[in-house]
């Protein structure tokens, strides 16, 4: 017999003329259980049997209607005899509380149920455990669990699921040996929750153990347990294991596909994420908001604009609207791929704009050096009544820092108090960066000294970066020493200090910095640049002699270099941080990775089209200067994304105003 069959709540005819609880249309009350109750046995179902009369009906939405004293009206009707209830009605109430997260009402129902003649019915007690667990009252769930005379697989699964869903992963996993010791066998619900808990541990060791039990009990090919395994492995960074499980599933669902795509996205593997997405379409699975969001994030990580556009077009055809996070990730994709214009268009077309939407837009404008435009959008946001948060102010401060808007940055930092927002470390770091970029080192030092907490490594790194920009070797050395104390494993400050000394021609200090790097095992990350052409990403390193078209690329750059020298470009050998003669320095300048990527793009893209290049470290000053002259020479826009920001080169100028 099915416990989900339609049921009715009978109202006593004697009270027919009493004041009604609410209007009662011709709709019946359905008694349903939570997901974890799907495995009840026929014996359990018999506990819930009772016939009802259909004289009056109560709607689901009114089950938890409260009285003036905080009780439930429907329970008062039971006490007065107006409603003849049974165990299934308590089950319905408890499941409604669990679904809506109404734990106060759930406790009232639990107390009332405990005084009823059904107090020891296992089906309802399972729903009590489930209600407390889903609402996060895990101690209450455990207390009921411990006091139950009999516990079945549903009871254990409800408690394990509660611990897992509320990130108490260790406790969820520790229940499993106890569960097995009483002779019960887990089902796919049990395994799904255990696998989620194992994934939360992060290492993959616990997940592999649970995977072994899935194999033992024959659930490794189950779509629900299998999808959870895929998600667990990719979250732990074990992509090969996750893909192996995925390929071994006899049937797949959108969860398993999304888990694999999201795994590639988190690792920055944009091409792989798009490949799996295309495979998902061939297998005739419908993509969800989550699918598109993951693919957009993956494309954003590698700046794959053309592939991102293709996925966007696919989403439009599928009829999915620009709502919530999928709209934000699409905006972020266009921004990080260098198309700020498209990012703004996405913002304008969002179905609903909240503070997260505005923050996404402000971040995009800040990254592209549009400081004044960021401030204009911020003022518009305030005008329409959107309350800013800490992230909002961080976006505005970053925009001011990148655009050199010193007074405005200080104003908005002070404005945070008006909105009861306490600045955190990130805000202080950005103000130090703002003052340092402006060359106001005295105020930057005073600001650091007056901070309400001890400056961390990030604060000193911001000051160190400004010292590199203005070649302030003395203060840079001091800032670097502070970083070495607070974050000795970071290679960046060692390299920056070496660069400061080398660019100033202080080769003895530079040699000492280089020696310290070797002694600490610090290795400089090799510079590389990449460009996307016809949905393929091409990568280059400095002096790249491995590319199959290296001869054409080198010849093209030599030709371009000669042409831009005629219109004013002068190589700046100070950006070659090696103790070599002038001629060798100039030669080394010509084959930086971004210049090779630009030459390749000029060879393989149509005249007039925009060129988009990404670089894994900060662009050097000489390449920045060269790109300005190239944009004027070839009459094309060149967009370069480095680790700090975007540079839009056009007609001999850069969007950063040479302030970066």
N, C-alpha and C positions, 0 to 999 in steps of 0.2 A: 504493500500500500504506500502511496506517495504522500509524504508529509507536506508537499507543496500544493495540495489540492485546495480549491477555493473554500473559505470558511466564512461564517457569519457570526456576529456578536448579537446575542438575543437581549432585548430590552424587556423588562417585566411589564406586562400589560397594565398592571395595577397603577404603575407610575406613568402611564401614557400621557396624562395631562400635566405632569410635572414640567418645570422649566427645562427646556432642552439644552443639552451641552452645546450643540451647534447644529446648523442645517444639515440634514442627512439625505443626500440624493440617492438615487438607485445605483449604488456602487458597493461592491463587497470588499470585506477585509481579507487580505491574503496573508497567510502565515508562512513566512519563508525563513530559512536559516542562513547564517553567514557562509562564506565560501568554505570554511573549514568544516562545516557540518554536512558536507555532501556525502560523507561515508557512513551515515547512520545505518544501522542494521534494521531488519524488519522488527525485531523484538523492541528496539528503541522506539520505533514508530508507534507501536501499540500503546505506549505511554501517553501519546498525544491525541488519542481518539476521543471525540465527543461530537454529538450532533448539535446543530444550531437551527434556530428559527430565523427566517429572513424578514421579520417585521420591521426592524430598523437597522441602519448601517452606519458604521463609523469609518471615516476616511483615514488613510495612512498619515496624512499630513497633520491630523488632529490627535494622534495617539498620545503625544507628549504635551498636550495642552495643560498649562499649570493652573493651580488654584491660587487664591490670595496668600495663603500661608506657605507657598512653595511646594505643595504636594502635587500629585497628578490627578486631574479630574476623573480620568478613566478608572483609576484605582479606587477612588471614593465611590464610584458607581458600582464597582465590584463589591465593596464593603457593605453598601446599602442594599445589595441584592438586585440592583437594576440591570446588571450584566451578569450572565452566567458564563464564567470563564473556565478555561482549562489550561493545561501546561503549554499548549501551543500558543496561547495568547501571551503568556509570559515570555515565551521564546520570541514572539513577534516584537514585543516591546523592547526586549534586550537587544535584538538585532537592529532595531531602529535607532536606539541609543548609540550602538557601536558605529553605525553608518554615519550618523551626524556628529559623532564625537561629544555627545551630551552625557558626560560621566556623572554629573550631579543627579540627573533624572535616572540614570542607570543604577546608581546606589539606592535610590528610593524604590525602584522596581525590585532590586535584589533583596532589600529588606522585607518588602511585602511578600515576595515569593518565599522567603525563608520561613514566614509564618503560615504559609498555605499548606494544604495537605499534599502538595506536589514537591515539597522541599528537598526530597532526596532523588528526584528524577534526574538521571544522568544527562539526558539530552539538554535540559534547561541549565543544569550546572555547567555543562560545556559552553553554553552561550554566555553564562556569567563570566567565565574565565576569558572567553573571547572578547567580550565587551570591555572588561578592564584592560586586557592586553592591548587592544586596538586604541584605546584612549590614553595609553601611556601610564596607567596606574599599575605598574608591574608588581609592586609589592602586594597590592590587593589581589591581583590575579594569582600570585604565588600562594597567598594565604588560602584562597578558595581551593586551589589545586591541591594543596597539602591536606586539606580537611575532607576532600572527597573520598567516600568509601571505595569507589571503583573508578579507575581512570582507563580510558581507551585511547586509541591512536588519535582521535579527534582532540581529546583533552591535551595530550602531550604536544600535538602540532600547534594548537592555539597558543600555548605558552611559549614554545620555541619561536613561533612567528612573531609574537609580541616583542620578545627580546631582540630578535633580528631586525624588525622594522624600526625599533627605537635605538639602534646602534649599540646595543649591549651584546656585542657579538660573542665575547668570551663566555658569557652566561648561557647564551643560546647553544653554543657548541658543547658546553659541559653537561647539558641536559641529555644529549644524545646517548652517551654510554649508559646512563640510568634507564633511559627509554628501552634500549636493547636488553638490559639486564632483567626486565620484567617479562621478556618473551614476546614483545610486540614487534610487528614488522612495519617499517615506514612506508608511506605512500609518496606519490609525486609532490603533494603539497608539503609534506615533511621535508623532502629533499630540496625543494625549491627554497624554503626558508633557511635550511642549513647551509646551502651553497651560498646564499646571499650573505650569511654571517661569516662564512669562510672568506669570501671576497673582501669583506670589511676588514679582515685581519691584515690584508695587504701583501703577505709574503707568497701565497700560493701553496704553502706546505699543508695547511689545514684543508684547503680546497682539494688537493690531490687525494687526501685521505677520504674525504666525503665522496669524491669521484669513484674511489675504489669500492665503497659501499653501494653506490649506484650500479656499478657493474655486477656486484654480488647479487643484488636484488632485482636485476633486470630492468633498471630504469635509465640506463645510459642512452638508450635510443628514444626515450620518451620526450616529446616536444617541449614539455614544460620544464622538466628537470634538465634536459639538454640545453635549452635556451639559457637557463640559469648558469649552467656550466660555462657556456661560451662567454657570458657576461663576466663571470668570476675570473676566468683566465685573462681576458683582455684588460680588466681593471687592475689585475696584478702585473700587467706588462708582459704576460706570457702569450704573445700573439700567435705563435706557431701552435701551441697547445689549443688555444681557442679556435683557430681555424680548423685544426684536425677534428675537434669535436663537432664543429659546425658541418664539415663535409661528411661526417659519419651519421648525421641525423637522417633517419628514414623519411621524416616529414619536418618541414620548417614552418615557422610562423613569422609575423612581422617583428616579434620580440627578438628572435634569434638573428634575423637580418639586421635589425637596428643595433643590436649589441656588437656585431662584428664591424659595422660601419663606424659606430661611435668609438670603438677601440682604435681603428686606424686614424680617426680624427684627433683623438687625444694624443697620439704619437706624432702628429703633424704629417701623416702620410696621406696627403691629399689625393694623389693619383690612385692609390690603392682604395681609398674610400669611394672615389668616383667609379672605379672598376667594379667594386662590389655592388654599388647602387645600380649600375647598368645591368649587372647580372640579375639583380633582384627584379628589375623590370621585365627582363626576358622570361623569368620564371612566373610572371604574371602576379606578383605580389604588389599590393597597393602601398605606396609610400605614405607615411604619416607626417604630421608636423615635426615629430622627433627625428624622423629620417632626414628630412630636408635640413633641419637645424644642424645635424651632425655633419652633413655633406658641406654645407656652407662654411661651418667652422674649419673643416679640413681644407677647403679651397682658400680661406682667409689666411691660414698658417703659411701657405706657400705662395700666396699672391696669385693664384691661378684664376685670372679674371675670365678668360674665355670659357673654361670649364664651369665656373660659377654661373656665368650667364646662361649656359646650356641647361644647368639644373634649375635655374630660376624660371626659364621658359617652360620646362617640364612641369614645374609646380603650378604655373599659371594655367596650363592646359588641364591639369588635374582638378582645378576648381578650388584649391586651398587658398583661403584668404590670409592676408598679412596681419596676423594677430600675434600678440604676446611675443614669446621668445623666438619664434621662427622669423618674425619681422626684424627683430633686433639682430639676430645672427646674419640675416641677409644684408642689413645695413652695414654691419661690421665687415662682411665679406667684400662689399664694394669699396669700403673705405681702405681696408688693408691691401686691396688689390690696386689701389691708386686712383680709383674713380670716385672722387668725392662728390661730383655732380650726381652720379647715379645713387650714391648713398643718401643724399638730400632728397632725391625723388622718392626713394623708398620710405623715408620718414614722412613725407607729405602724404603718402598713400596708406599709411598704417590705419587700421580700422579704429583703434583707440590708442591714444598716447598717454602714458603714465610717466612717472619720474625716471623709470628705467629707459624708456624711449628717448626722453630728452637727454639723459646722460650719455646714451649711445651716440646721439647726434653731436653733443658737445665734445666727446672724445674724438670723433672723426675730424671735426674742425680743428681741434687742438693738434692732432697728429699731422695735419696738412699745413700747419703754420698759419692758419686763419684766426689769429688772435682776436682781432676786432669783431669778426663775424661770430666767434664764440661768445663774446660778451653781449653782442646784439641778441643772439638766441637766448642767452641766459636771462636778459631783461624781459624778453617776450614770455619766457617760461614763468617768471614771477608775476607778470602782468595778468596772465590768464588763471592764476591761482594755484599753480603747481608748486608744492613746497619742496625746496631743495634739500638734499641730504649731504652727508660727508663726501660721497663720491662726486656729486655735482660740483662742489667747491674744489675738489682735487682737479677735475677737468678744467675748470676756469683758471686755476692757478697755473696749471701746466701750459695752457694756451698763452697766458701772460708771460711765462718764462721763455717759451719758444719765440715769442714775438718781441721780447724786450720791453714789455709794458710794465715798467717797474712800479709806478704810482698806482696803476689800476690793480696790480697784483697785491700790493700792500693793503689797498682798500678792501678787496674781497676777502683777504685773510682776516681782517678785523671784523668784517660783516658776519662772519660765522657765529659770533656771539649773539647777534640779534636773533638768530634762528635756533639758539640753544644747542649748537653743535660744538663739541669740544674737539679742537684739532688733534689729530694723532700724528704719529711719526711721519707718515707719508706727506702730510701737509707741511710739516716743518722742513722736510727734505726738499720739497718743491720751492719753498721760500728761500732756502739757502742757495738752491740752484738759480733762482731768479736774481738774487743779489750778486752771486758769483759771476753769472753770465754778463751782468751789467758792469762788472769790474769793481764793484763796491765791496772790496774785501774787508775793510774795517767794520762796516755794518754787518757783513756776513758773520764775522767772528763774534761781534757783540750779540748778534741774534742767537748764535749757538750757545754762548755762555749763559744767556738769560732764558734758555729753554726750561720748562717746568720739570723735565726729567733728563737723565744723563743721555747725551747724544750717542746713538748707536753707529754701527759701521756705515749704514746708508747715508747718514748725515755727512760724515767725513768723506765719503765717496763723491757726494755731490760737490763738496768744496774742492776736492782733488780734481774733478773733471773741469771745473771752472779755472783752476790754476793751469791746467793743460791748455785751455783755450787762450788764456792771456799770458802763457809762458812765465808764470810766477813760480820759479823753482824753489825758493825758500819756504813759502807757505805750503807749496805742494808737497815738499819733503815732510813737513810737520803733519799735514793731513794724512799722508801715506803711512806714517808711523802709527798714527791712531788706528787706522784701518788694520794694519798688520797685527795689532794687539787684540782687536775685537773680532776680526775675521781672517785668521792666518791662512786659511785654505783657499781664499779667493785669489785667482791669478791676475785678475784685472788690474788692481792697484799697482802691482809690481811692474806691469807692462806700461801703465800710464806714467809712472815715475821715470822709468827708463826713457820713454818718449819725450818727457819734459826736458830731461837733461840733454838728450841727443839733439832735439830741435834747437836747443840753446847753444849747441856746440861744446857743451861741458862733458867731454868724452871720458874724463877720468871718473866723474861721478856716475856717468852712464855705465861704465865698465863695472863699477862696484854694484850697481843695481842689477846688472846682468848676472854677475857672480852670485848675488843673493838669490836670484831666481833659480839658478842651477842648483844651488845648495838645498833649496826648499822643494825642488822637483817641479817648479812651475814651468808650464809649457804654453807658448803663445798659440792661440787658436789661428789656424791658417785662414787668411782672407779668401772669400769666394763670393762670386756674384752669379746670378742666374736670370735668364730671360725666357718668357713663355712665347712661343711662336707656333701657331696652328695646333694648339692643344698639346704641344710637347714642350717640356721644360729643359733648357740647355744650361749647363753649369760651367763656370770658368774659374780658374785660380790664377794667381799672378804668374806671369811668364809661362803660361800654359802651352806646353809643347806636345800634349797628348790628344788634343782635339783633332778629329779627322780632317777638319778644314782649316788647320792652323795657318797654312801658308797664305790663303786668301784673307784670313782675319788679320794677320800681321801686316800684309800689304795694304789692306783697307785703312788700318789705323795710321800707318806711316803716311799715307796719302792725306788723310783727314788732318793729321798733326801738322803737316806742311801748310795746308790751306788755312788752318786757324791761326797759325803764326803770322800769316800775312795780314790778318785783321786784328792783331793785338795780343794774341795769347803768348805769354812768356812762361816757360816751365819754371816751377819753383822747387829746386832741388833740396830745400830744407825739409821736405816731407819724406826724403829717403833717409831713414834713421840708421845709417851705416857709415862707418869711418872709411869712406872711399873718396876718390877724387871727383871733381865737378863733372867731368864728362861721363864717368860711369854712373853717377847719380842720375843725370838726365836720361841716360839710356834705361835705367831701371824704372824711372817714372812712367815710361811709355807703355809698359805692359802690365799695369795694375789690372786686377780682374774686371772692374767695372768698365774700363776702356775696351777690353777685349769683348765683353758682352755687348757694348754699344756698337762696336765695329761689326759684330756678327748680326746684330739687329738691322743695321743699315744695309747689309748685304741681302737680307732675307725678308724684308717687309716693304710694302708699297710706299711710294713717295707720299708724304703728307700725313701718314698714319702716326698715331702716338706710340712712342716706345716706352715700355715699362721694364725697369730693371730693379732687382732686389740685391742687397748686399748684407752679409752677416755681421759686419762690424761698421763702425763709423766711417763715412766717406772721407778721404783725405782732401786737404785743401787744394792741391794741384788738380785732382780729378774734378773737384767742384768747379774750379775755374775753367777747365777744359770743356766741361759739359755746357757751360753757359755759351761759350764761343761756338760749339758745335750746333746748339739749338738755333743760333742765328745763321750759321752757315747753311744748314740744310733746311731751314724754315720748318722745323718740326718741334712738337712738344716732347720733351724727355722727362719722364717721371722716375725718380730714383728713391727707393725706400731703403734706408739703413736702419740701424738698431735704435736710433733716436727719433726719427721723424721722416716725413716725405719732403722731397725737394722737387718742385715743378719748374723745369727749365724751359723758357720760351723767349725767343727774340733777344737772346743775350743776357737775360735776367733770370734770377731764381726767386721763388716765392718766399724763401727764408730771409731775403734781403741781406744775404751774406752774414746772417746772425744765427749761428747754430753751434 
